[in-house]
């Protein structure tokens, strides 16, 4: 687990010179090629979303944030998808549907989510994504809420996929 010291936590509240002496887990992954399990991203409390984002601060909603498309070793069981809650309220994703480029559908449940609810600003990691397949040559994902209403969609290309590095799906440029 990644620990944050008292000075860092004070800095988040604007108490200490606004230092930026720590980086997100995702930034470490990008710079080094290392891959950390989702538990390290969740423990990185200084960064409510440790994935670099291009969605502007004023944007609210639910976003498909990142995906481990090509994990080191076997893909099956090691791929994951993250969903970012930027609504300002606690959300339940139970009953929501995620659909891949071939129409394979994952209905989100407490077992695939690992949590019952997602707090504002928190990224939820879907670690059990079967039957969804994250294709290394590129693909797409579409998210629908429990009422069947469109929420978000993303796509990625072969050029974005690197072994052991999550694809940043918030960079929509």
C-alpha positions, 0 to 999 in steps of 0.5 A, a space after each residue: 500500500 502507498 502511504 502519504 505523509 502528514 506534509 503531503 496531506 496538509 499540502 492537499 488542503 493548501 497548508 504547505 506551499 502547494 508542493 508537488 513532490 509526489 506523483 500519481 501511481 499512473 505517472 510512475 507506471 508511464 515513466 517506468 513501465 512498471 505496473 501496479 495492481 489497482 489496490 495501489 491506485 486506490 491507496 494513492 489518496 493524494 490523487 482522487 484520479 491517478 490517471 492523467 486526464 484531459 477532461 476539464 475540471 468543470 466537466 461532470 459526469 461518469 467517465 470510462 477513465 482507463 483500461 489495462 488492455 495488454 497486461 504483462 503475462 496473460 490477458 485473461 484475468 489481468 485486464 481491468 477497466 476504471 470508471 471515474 465518478 465526477 458527479 459530485 454525489 455518491 453513485 451506484 453502478 450496479 445494473 449499469 452495462 458496459 459494451 465492447 466493440 463486438 457487442 459483448 456486454 458486461 452487466 455491472 454487479 457488486 462482484 465485478 465492481 468490488 464496491 456497492 457505491 462510488 464516492 464523488 471523485 473516486 475511480 472504481 476499478 472493474 477487475 472482473 470484466 468477462 465477457 468484455 474483451 480488450 483487444 490489443 489492436 484497438 477497440 471501443 467501450 460504451 457505458 449505459 446506466 441502469 435505465 439503459 441511457 447512454 453515459 459515455 463511450 471511448 475508443 483506443 487504437 493499437 498505437 495507444 496499447 503498450 504492454 503493462 501500461 494502462 491506456 488513458 481513456 480520458 485523453 479525448 483529444 
